[in-house]
């Protein structure tokens, strides 16, 4: 047998390892680009700019007490902006959120005083009522397929009329009676409207609740199945349903979360001032939505975060108090907010597009 016949098949050695070839679709983005793509980056930069601007324009803001006031103003907006932002990520928005806050406070105040109940009974009934309003909005939405704009606009008008008419009918006035001398008032005030001392500065408890709710909302969005459902139904409702996402449950519970936020802020107002004006709340829904939009949430749904609205609410609080401390005409407040809203949206759009192109 020849040597050629005895030899085995030739073995081709593997090619020497070289740099991994990737195309534009599979290239891993750098850490900087991944950070830029986050929805809260733009509003963070805007919040820093507004903060520095008013520190220069209004030196009194450097005082601890002034900053505590800014944080308090921010927290009363931010607590409601969080569930509104989650709802917007889910593809919907709620125009009744502002008057729903007042509805909750009126319910608790009138039940507690007119029926001589302990204030905690009024608080619990108000919670049930607020959740019911949210569930109703969500149920009508998913059953009829109507846009959330129409559904919640109708709820807004109904609640606005009920707030005024029922309050006048029950109390004979446009406001609830003072409940500060009722059983349970001090305990409820401690939970919803108390203050505590930090280095000689009085800080409202709502600031703590605001940060706690923000941390909880962030965990839900990023670490739970429910958070995935929110993004899925906001991105494409039909696609989400096709892969088994409980769209009806998700939509209804998101509206109920807005109801919970309205209840909490309503209780804060009631136990801060002991009484509530029935005509308040109109227009606040736009502030909550604007804080969420400034925070990076899209009106089309499927995109956003819970941290962004925190910075958005802080910008509102800073502008609100900064104009006062700077000694400017407060009539310019809404104009400043409009400019800030447009600027923040443009910054968010630019940052997101820049990160996507790279």
Protein Blocks (a to p, Z undefined) as FASTA:
>chain_A
ZZklmpccddddddddddddddfklpccdfklmmmmpmklmmmmmmmmmmmmmmmmmmml
mpmklmmmmmmmmmmmmmmmmmmmmmmmnopacfklmmmmmmmmmmmmmmmmmnopafkl
mmmmmmmmmmmmmmmmmmmmmmnopafklmmmmmmmmmmmmmmmmmmmmnopabdcdfkl
gghklmmmmmmmpccdeehiacdfklmmmmmmmmmmmmmmmmcfklmmmmmmmmommlmm
mnopafklmmmmmmmmmmmmmmmmmmmmmmmnopacfkgoihjlmmmmmmmmmnopafkg
oiacfklmmmmmmmmmmmmmmmmmnopafklmmmmmmmmmmmmmmmmmmmmmmmmmZZ
